[in-house]
Amino acid sequence: PIASASLAQVHRAVWKGRDVAVKVQHRGLRETSVGDLALCGAAVGVFGKLFPAFRMQWVVDEIAPHLPRELDFVAEAANCRRCAKTFERWPDVVVPEVFDEATSARVLTMSW
């Protein structure tokens, strides 16, 4: 990979003769994220009882409804297209082209 983050790795590849960036979600992330979020919620609850000034439940409340969408690369592809449309008149802003036929819920393929 040329880059790695909490949700995925990015690889450089050639697809149909074009240089592309392929974002691949980490294996098992979708399945383990539910348990990870529950564990974070429990930890925040315990810390909140031990240290009443520790008010971090909002973080869990903010992440929980958005995590499934963050893990859906088809939704991210739609966001890329929306972003490209928004900035189409700004020559200094470059938004990668998305290749839908090489994109799925866990793989996002875009121009390099």
DSSP file with accessible surface (Angstrom, degrees, kcal/mol):
  #  RESIDUE AA STRUCTURE BP1 BP2  ACC     N-H-->O    O-->H-N    N-H-->O    O-->H-N    TCO  KAPPA ALPHA  PHI   PSI    X-CA   Y-CA   Z-CA
    1    1 A P              0   0   95      0, 0.0    10,-0.3     0, 0.0     3,-0.1   0.000 360.0 360.0 360.0 150.2    0.0    0.0    0.0
    2    2 A I        +     0   0  102      8,-2.9     2,-0.3     1,-0.3     9,-0.2   0.611 360.0  11.3 -92.8 -15.9    1.0    3.6   -0.6
    3    3 A A  E     -A   10   0A  50      7,-1.3     7,-2.7     2,-0.0     2,-0.3  -0.985  63.1-167.8-156.0 153.8   -1.1    4.8    2.4
    4    4 A S  E     +A    9   0A  77     -2,-0.3     5,-0.2     5,-0.2     2,-0.2  -0.995  11.3 165.4-146.8 141.6   -3.0    3.3    5.3
    5    5 A A        -     0   0   68      3,-2.7    -2,-0.0    -2,-0.3     0, 0.0  -0.731  55.4 -74.1-139.6-169.6   -5.5    4.7    7.8
    6    6 A S  S    S+     0   0  102     -2,-0.2     3,-0.1     1,-0.2    20,-0.1   0.811 126.6  30.7 -66.0 -29.8   -8.0    3.4   10.3
    7    7 A L  S    S-     0   0   37      1,-0.2    19,-2.1    18,-0.1     2,-0.3   0.749 123.8  -8.3 -99.9 -28.4  -10.5    2.3    7.7
    8    8 A A  E     - B   0  25A   5     17,-0.3    -3,-2.7    21,-0.0     2,-0.3  -0.964  52.9-116.2-160.1 170.5   -8.5    1.3    4.6
    9    9 A Q  E     -AB   4  24A  63     15,-2.4    15,-3.1    -2,-0.3     2,-0.5  -0.889  25.7-139.9-113.4 151.8   -5.3    1.0    2.7
   10   10 A V  E     -AB   3  23A  38     -7,-2.7    -8,-2.9    -2,-0.3    -7,-1.3  -0.958  19.3-173.7-115.5 131.5   -4.7    2.7   -0.7
   11   11 A H  E     - B   0  22A  60     11,-2.5    11,-3.1    -2,-0.5     2,-0.4  -0.915  22.0-129.9-119.7 147.8   -2.9    1.0   -3.4
   12   12 A R  E     + B   0  21A 128     -2,-0.3     2,-0.3     9,-0.2     9,-0.2  -0.827  42.5 154.9 -94.2 136.6   -1.7    2.3   -6.8
   13   13 A A  E     - B   0  20A  40      7,-2.5     7,-3.1    -2,-0.4     2,-0.5  -0.894  43.0-113.1-149.0 175.4   -2.7    0.0   -9.7
   14   14 A V  E     + B   0  19A  99     -2,-0.3     2,-0.4     5,-0.2     5,-0.2  -0.985  31.0 179.7-118.4 127.4   -3.5    0.0  -13.4
   15   15 A W  E >  S- B   0  18A  66      3,-2.9     3,-2.0    -2,-0.5    -2,-0.0  -0.990  71.4 -16.3-132.3 121.6   -7.0   -0.7  -14.5
   16   16 A K  T 3  S-     0   0  157     -2,-0.4    -1,-0.1     1,-0.3     3,-0.1   0.884 130.1 -52.0  50.6  41.2   -8.1   -0.8  -18.1
   17   17 A G  T 3  S+     0   0   73      1,-0.2     2,-0.4    -3,-0.0    -1,-0.3   0.489 117.3 110.6  79.9   3.5   -4.8    1.0  -19.0
   18   18 A R  E <  S-B   15   0A 106     -3,-2.0    -3,-2.9    93,-0.0     2,-0.3  -0.879  72.4-116.3-113.4 143.8   -5.3    3.8  -16.5
   19   19 A D  E     +B   14   0A  79     -2,-0.4    93,-1.8    -5,-0.2     2,-0.3  -0.616  46.1 178.2 -71.9 130.5   -3.4    4.6  -13.3
   20   20 A V  E     -BC  13 111A   0     -7,-3.1    -7,-2.5    -2,-0.3     2,-0.5  -0.925  32.7-130.1-134.5 157.8   -5.9    4.3  -10.5
   21   21 A A  E     -BC  12 110A  12     89,-3.1    89,-2.6    -2,-0.3     2,-0.6  -0.942  23.7-160.7-103.6 128.5   -6.0    4.5   -6.7
   22   22 A V  E     -BC  11 109A  25    -11,-3.1   -11,-2.5    -2,-0.5     2,-0.6  -0.948   1.4-160.6-116.3 112.8   -7.7    1.5   -5.1
   23   23 A K  E     -BC  10 108A  42     85,-3.2    85,-2.4    -2,-0.6     2,-0.5  -0.843  11.4-169.3 -94.6 118.6   -8.9    2.0   -1.5
   24   24 A V  E     -BC   9 107A  51    -15,-3.1   -15,-2.4    -2,-0.6    83,-0.2  -0.947  19.2-127.9-117.1 120.6   -9.4   -1.3    0.2
   25   25 A Q  E     -B    8   0A   9     81,-2.7   -17,-0.3    -2,-0.5     3,-0.1  -0.363  37.5 -96.5 -65.0 140.3  -11.2   -1.6    3.5
   26   26 A H    >   -     0   0   55    -19,-2.1     3,-1.8     1,-0.1     4,-0.4  -0.319  49.8 -95.9 -57.6 138.6   -9.3   -3.4    6.2
   27   27 A R  T 3  S+     0   0  246      1,-0.3    -1,-0.1     2,-0.1    -3,-0.0  -0.294 104.9   6.5 -59.1 131.7  -10.5   -7.1    6.4
   28   28 A G  T 3> S+     0   0   23     -3,-0.1     4,-2.4     1,-0.1    -1,-0.3   0.439  89.3 124.5  78.8   0.6  -13.1   -7.7    9.1
   29   29 A L  H <> S+     0   0   26     -3,-1.8     4,-2.1     1,-0.2    -2,-0.1   0.922  71.8  50.0 -61.6 -45.7  -13.5   -4.0    9.9
   30   30 A R  H  > S+     0   0   76     -4,-0.4     4,-0.6     1,-0.2    -1,-0.2   0.915 113.9  46.1 -59.4 -41.9  -17.3   -3.9    9.3
   31   31 A E  H  > S+     0   0  114      1,-0.2     4,-0.5     2,-0.2     3,-0.3   0.879 117.7  40.8 -71.1 -38.1  -17.8   -7.0   11.5
   32   32 A T  H  X S+     0   0   73     -4,-2.4     4,-2.5     1,-0.2    -1,-0.2   0.709  96.9  77.9 -85.5 -17.5  -15.6   -5.8   14.4
   33   33 A S  H  X S+     0   0   12     -4,-2.1     4,-2.6    -5,-0.2     5,-0.2   0.846  89.2  56.5 -63.7 -32.9  -16.7   -2.1   14.3
   34   34 A V  H  X S+     0   0  110     -4,-0.6     4,-2.1    -3,-0.3    -1,-0.2   0.950 111.7  42.2 -63.2 -46.9  -20.0   -2.9   16.1
   35   35 A G  H  X S+     0   0   43     -4,-0.5     4,-2.6     2,-0.2    -2,-0.2   0.890 112.9  53.9 -66.4 -38.6  -18.2   -4.5   19.0
   36   36 A D  H  X S+     0   0   88     -4,-2.5     4,-2.4     2,-0.2    -2,-0.2   0.915 109.5  47.7 -61.6 -42.5  -15.5   -1.7   19.0
   37   37 A L  H  X S+     0   0   34     -4,-2.6     4,-2.5     2,-0.2    -1,-0.2   0.909 111.2  50.4 -66.7 -40.1  -18.2    0.9   19.3
   38   38 A A  H  X S+     0   0   67     -4,-2.1     4,-2.4     2,-0.2    -2,-0.2   0.914 110.8  49.8 -63.2 -42.0  -20.0   -1.0   22.1
   39   39 A L  H  X S+     0   0  124     -4,-2.6     4,-2.7     2,-0.2    -2,-0.2   0.918 110.0  50.3 -63.8 -42.3  -16.6   -1.2   24.0
   40   40 A C  H  X S+     0   0   69     -4,-2.4     4,-2.8     2,-0.2     5,-0.2   0.920 110.3  50.6 -61.0 -43.1  -16.0    2.5   23.5
   41   41 A G  H  X S+     0   0   17     -4,-2.5     4,-2.2     1,-0.2    -2,-0.2   0.916 111.4  47.6 -61.6 -41.8  -19.5    3.2   24.9
   42   42 A A  H  X S+     0   0   58     -4,-2.4     4,-2.5     2,-0.2    -2,-0.2   0.924 112.3  49.2 -65.6 -43.3  -18.9    1.0   27.9
   43   43 A A  H  X S+     0   0   40     -4,-2.7     4,-2.8     1,-0.2     5,-0.2   0.924 110.9  49.5 -63.4 -43.3  -15.5    2.6   28.6
   44   44 A V  H  X S+     0   0   23     -4,-2.8     4,-2.4     1,-0.2    -1,-0.2   0.911 110.9  51.4 -61.9 -39.8  -16.9    6.1   28.3
   45   45 A G  H  X S+     0   0   32     -4,-2.2     4,-1.6    -5,-0.2    -2,-0.2   0.926 111.4  46.3 -63.1 -43.7  -19.7    5.1   30.7
   46   46 A V  H  X S+     0   0   83     -4,-2.5     4,-2.4     1,-0.2     3,-0.2   0.945 114.0  47.5 -64.8 -48.2  -17.3    3.7   33.3
   47   47 A F  H  X S+     0   0   97     -4,-2.8     4,-3.0     1,-0.2     7,-0.3   0.880 108.8  55.9 -61.4 -36.2  -15.0    6.8   33.1
   48   48 A G  H  < S+     0   0   25     -4,-2.4    -1,-0.2    -5,-0.2    -2,-0.2   0.863 110.0  45.2 -64.6 -34.0  -18.0    9.0   33.4
   49   49 A K  H  < S+     0   0  182     -4,-1.6    -2,-0.2    -3,-0.2    -1,-0.2   0.884 118.4  42.0 -76.0 -39.3  -19.0    7.3   36.6
   50   50 A L  H  < S+     0   0  114     -4,-2.4    -2,-0.2     1,-0.3    -3,-0.2   0.854 129.9  26.9 -73.8 -36.1  -15.5    7.4   38.0
   51   51 A F    ><  -     0   0  118     -4,-3.0     3,-2.8    -5,-0.2    -1,-0.3  -0.812  69.4-169.3-130.3  87.8  -14.8   10.9   36.8
   52   52 A P  T 3  S+     0   0   98      0, 0.0    -1,-0.1     0, 0.0    -4,-0.1   0.765  86.7  60.9 -53.9 -26.7  -18.0   13.0   36.5
   53   53 A A  T 3  S+     0   0   90      1,-0.1     2,-1.3     2,-0.0    -5,-0.1   0.659  81.0  94.9 -74.8 -13.3  -16.2   15.8   34.7
   54   54 A F    <   +     0   0   84     -3,-2.8     2,-0.8    -7,-0.3     3,-0.2  -0.647  52.4 170.6 -80.4  94.7  -15.3   13.3   31.9
   55   55 A R        +     0   0  196     -2,-1.3     3,-0.1     1,-0.2    -1,-0.1  -0.772  22.8 130.7-111.5  86.3  -18.2   13.9   29.5
   56   56 A M    >>  +     0   0   69     -2,-0.8     3,-1.8   -12,-0.2     4,-0.9   0.314  32.6 106.0-120.4   7.4  -17.4   12.1   26.3
   57   57 A Q  H 3> S+     0   0   79      1,-0.3     4,-2.7     2,-0.2     5,-0.2   0.836  72.6  69.9 -58.3 -28.6  -20.6   10.2   25.6
   58   58 A W  H 3> S+     0   0  160      1,-0.2     4,-2.0     2,-0.2    -1,-0.3   0.823  92.2  58.2 -59.2 -30.5  -21.2   12.7   22.8
   59   59 A V  H <> S+     0   0   42     -3,-1.8     4,-2.4     2,-0.2    -1,-0.2   0.953 109.4  42.2 -65.4 -47.6  -18.3   11.1   20.9
   60   60 A V  H  X S+     0   0   15     -4,-0.9     4,-2.7     1,-0.2    -2,-0.2   0.925 114.0  52.6 -63.6 -43.3  -19.9    7.7   20.9
   61   61 A D  H  < S+     0   0   97     -4,-2.7    -1,-0.2     1,-0.2    -2,-0.2   0.829 112.2  46.4 -62.8 -31.1  -23.3    9.3   20.1
   62   62 A E  H  X S+     0   0  113     -4,-2.0     4,-0.6    -5,-0.2    -1,-0.2   0.884 116.3  42.7 -77.4 -40.7  -21.8   11.1   17.1
   63   63 A I  H >X S+     0   0   76     -4,-2.4     4,-2.2    -5,-0.2     3,-0.8   0.905 100.5  70.0 -73.9 -42.3  -19.9    8.1   15.7
   64   64 A A  H 3< S+     0   0   40     -4,-2.7     3,-0.2     1,-0.3    -1,-0.2   0.870 102.8  38.9 -50.9 -51.6  -22.6    5.4   16.1
   65   65 A P  H 34 S+     0   0   88      0, 0.0     4,-0.3     0, 0.0    -1,-0.3   0.766 121.0  45.7 -74.9 -18.7  -25.1    6.6   13.5
   66   66 A H  H <X S+     0   0   97     -3,-0.8     4,-2.1    -4,-0.6     3,-0.3   0.690  90.3  81.2 -95.8 -19.8  -22.4    7.6   11.0
   67   67 A L  H  X S+     0   0   35     -4,-2.2     4,-1.7     1,-0.2     5,-0.2   0.907  88.1  54.0 -58.3 -45.5  -20.1    4.6   11.1
   68   68 A P  H  4 S+     0   0   80      0, 0.0    -1,-0.2     0, 0.0     4,-0.2   0.908 111.2  47.0 -58.1 -37.4  -22.1    2.4    8.8
   69   69 A R  H >4 S+     0   0  138     -4,-0.3     3,-1.3    -3,-0.3    -2,-0.2   0.883 108.5  54.9 -70.8 -36.8  -22.1    5.1    6.1
   70   70 A E  H 3< S+     0   0  108     -4,-2.1    -1,-0.2     1,-0.3    -3,-0.1   0.803 107.3  51.9 -63.0 -29.1  -18.3    5.6    6.6
   71   71 A L  T 3< S+     0   0    4     -4,-1.7     2,-0.8    -5,-0.2    -1,-0.3   0.427  91.2  87.5 -88.4   1.2  -17.8    1.9    6.0
   72   72 A D    <>  -     0   0   50     -3,-1.3     4,-1.6    -4,-0.2     3,-0.3  -0.850  53.4-174.9-105.7 101.8  -19.8    2.0    2.7
   73   73 A F  H  > S+     0   0    0     32,-2.5     4,-2.1    -2,-0.8    32,-0.2   0.702  83.0  64.1 -72.8 -17.3  -17.4    2.9   -0.2
   74   74 A V  H  > S+     0   0   71      2,-0.2     4,-1.9     1,-0.2    -1,-0.2   0.922 104.9  47.0 -67.1 -40.4  -20.4    3.0   -2.6
   75   75 A A  H  > S+     0   0    6     -3,-0.3     4,-2.2     1,-0.2    -2,-0.2   0.900 110.3  52.6 -65.2 -39.0  -21.7    5.9   -0.6
   76   76 A E  H  X S+     0   0   48     -4,-1.6     4,-2.3     1,-0.2    -1,-0.2   0.895 105.9  54.0 -64.3 -37.1  -18.2    7.5   -0.6
   77   77 A A  H  X S+     0   0    0     -4,-2.1     4,-2.2     2,-0.2    -1,-0.2   0.922 107.8  50.0 -61.9 -42.1  -18.2    7.2   -4.4
   78   78 A A  H  X S+     0   0   27     -4,-1.9     4,-2.4     1,-0.2    -1,-0.2   0.899 109.2  51.9 -63.2 -38.9  -21.5    9.1   -4.6
   79   79 A N  H  X S+     0   0   71     -4,-2.2     4,-2.6     1,-0.2    -1,-0.2   0.882 107.0  53.4 -64.5 -38.0  -19.9   11.7   -2.3
   80   80 A C  H  X S+     0   0   20     -4,-2.3     4,-2.6     2,-0.2    -2,-0.2   0.926 109.9  47.3 -61.3 -44.8  -17.0   12.0   -4.7
   81   81 A R  H  X S+     0   0  108     -4,-2.2     4,-2.2     2,-0.2    -2,-0.2   0.910 112.5  49.4 -64.4 -40.9  -19.3   12.6   -7.6
   82   82 A R  H  X S+     0   0  132     -4,-2.4     4,-2.3     1,-0.2    -2,-0.2   0.918 111.8  49.0 -62.7 -42.4  -21.3   15.2   -5.7
   83   83 A C  H  X S+     0   0   50     -4,-2.6     4,-2.2     2,-0.2    -2,-0.2   0.912 109.0  52.6 -64.0 -42.7  -18.0   16.9   -4.7
   84   84 A A  H  < S+     0   0   38     -4,-2.6     4,-0.4     1,-0.2    -1,-0.2   0.914 110.3  48.3 -60.6 -41.9  -16.8   16.9   -8.3
   85   85 A K  H >< S+     0   0  133     -4,-2.2     3,-0.9     1,-0.2     4,-0.2   0.916 110.1  52.2 -64.5 -42.6  -20.1   18.6   -9.4
   86   86 A T  H 3< S+     0   0   98     -4,-2.3     3,-0.3     1,-0.2    -1,-0.2   0.888 119.4  34.4 -61.0 -39.3  -19.8   21.2   -6.6
   87   87 A F  T >< S+     0   0   65     -4,-2.2     3,-2.3     1,-0.2     6,-0.3   0.240  79.7 115.0-104.0  15.4  -16.3   22.2   -7.6
   88   88 A E  T <  S+     0   0  115     -3,-0.9    -1,-0.2    -4,-0.4    -2,-0.1   0.777  79.5  50.1 -60.4 -23.6  -16.5   21.7  -11.4
   89   89 A R  T 3  S+     0   0  213     -3,-0.3    -1,-0.3    -4,-0.2    -2,-0.1   0.393  91.9  85.7 -93.9   2.8  -15.9   25.5  -11.9
   90   90 A W    X   -     0   0  151     -3,-2.3     3,-1.8     1,-0.1    -1,-0.1  -0.857  58.8-169.5-104.9 100.0  -12.9   25.6   -9.7
   91   91 A P  T 3  S+     0   0  115      0, 0.0    -1,-0.1     0, 0.0    -3,-0.0   0.751  84.0  58.9 -65.2 -21.4   -9.9   24.7  -11.8
   92   92 A D  T 3  S+     0   0  155     -3,-0.1     2,-0.6     2,-0.0    -3,-0.0   0.552  91.8  79.4 -83.9  -7.7   -7.6   24.4   -8.7
   93   93 A V    <   -     0   0   56     -3,-1.8     2,-0.5    -6,-0.3    -3,-0.1  -0.900  63.0-169.6-105.1 120.8   -9.8   21.8   -7.1
   94   94 A V        -     0   0  127     -2,-0.6    -6,-0.0     2,-0.0   -10,-0.0  -0.946   4.5-173.6-113.4 122.9   -9.2   18.3   -8.4
   95   95 A V        -     0   0   35     -2,-0.5    16,-0.1   -11,-0.1    -2,-0.0  -0.971  30.7-115.0-113.9 126.4  -11.6   15.5   -7.5
   96   96 A P        -     0   0   52      0, 0.0     2,-0.3     0, 0.0   -12,-0.1  -0.239  27.9-113.3 -60.1 146.5  -10.7   12.0   -8.6
   97   97 A E        -     0   0   96     15,-0.1    14,-2.4   -13,-0.0     2,-0.4  -0.621  29.9-135.0 -76.7 137.9  -13.0   10.2  -11.1
   98   98 A V  B     -D  110   0A  17     -2,-0.3     2,-0.8    12,-0.2    12,-0.2  -0.782   4.7-148.7 -97.1 138.0  -14.7    7.2   -9.6
   99   99 A F    >   -     0   0   14     10,-2.8     3,-1.5    -2,-0.4    10,-0.4  -0.869  11.4-170.6-107.1  98.4  -14.9    3.9  -11.6
  100  100 A D  G >  S+     0   0   85     -2,-0.8     3,-1.8     1,-0.3    -1,-0.2   0.841  80.7  60.7 -60.8 -36.0  -18.2    2.3  -10.5
  101  101 A E  G 3  S+     0   0  134      1,-0.3    -1,-0.3     8,-0.0    -2,-0.0   0.668 111.2  41.7 -70.8 -11.4  -17.6   -1.0  -12.2
  102  102 A A  G <  S+     0   0   24     -3,-1.5     2,-0.4     7,-0.2    -1,-0.3   0.051 103.0  89.2-116.8  22.3  -14.5   -1.5  -10.0
  103  103 A T    <   +     0   0   23     -3,-1.8     2,-0.2     5,-0.2     5,-0.2  -0.939  44.5 158.5-122.7 142.7  -16.1   -0.1   -6.8
  104  104 A S        -     0   0   55      3,-3.5     3,-0.5    -2,-0.4   -31,-0.1  -0.816  60.6 -74.3-144.5-173.9  -18.0   -2.0   -4.1
  105  105 A A  S    S+     0   0   41     -2,-0.2   -32,-2.5     1,-0.2   -30,-0.1   0.797 133.9  27.7 -58.4 -27.1  -19.0   -1.5   -0.5
  106  106 A R  S    S+     0   0   86    -34,-0.2   -81,-2.7     1,-0.2     2,-0.4   0.415 118.1  57.9-117.9   0.6  -15.4   -2.3    0.5
  107  107 A V  E     -C   24   0A  42     -3,-0.5    -3,-3.5   -83,-0.2     2,-0.5  -0.994  56.6-172.1-135.3 128.0  -13.3   -1.3   -2.5
  108  108 A L  E     -C   23   0A   0    -85,-2.4   -85,-3.2    -2,-0.4     2,-0.5  -0.982   5.8-166.2-121.9 122.7  -13.2    2.2   -4.0
  109  109 A T  E     +C   22   0A   6     -2,-0.5   -10,-2.8   -10,-0.4     2,-0.3  -0.944  16.9 163.5-114.6 125.4  -11.4    2.7   -7.3
  110  110 A M  E     -CD  21  98A  26    -89,-2.6   -89,-3.1    -2,-0.5   -12,-0.2  -0.909  43.6 -82.0-135.5 162.6  -10.6    6.2   -8.5
  111  111 A S  E      C   20   0A  25    -14,-2.4   -91,-0.2    -2,-0.3    -1,-0.0  -0.259 360.0 360.0 -61.5 152.1   -8.4    8.0  -11.0
  112  112 A W              0   0  127    -93,-1.8    -1,-0.1   -99,-0.1   -93,-0.1  -0.431 360.0 360.0 -82.6 360.0   -4.8    8.5   -9.8
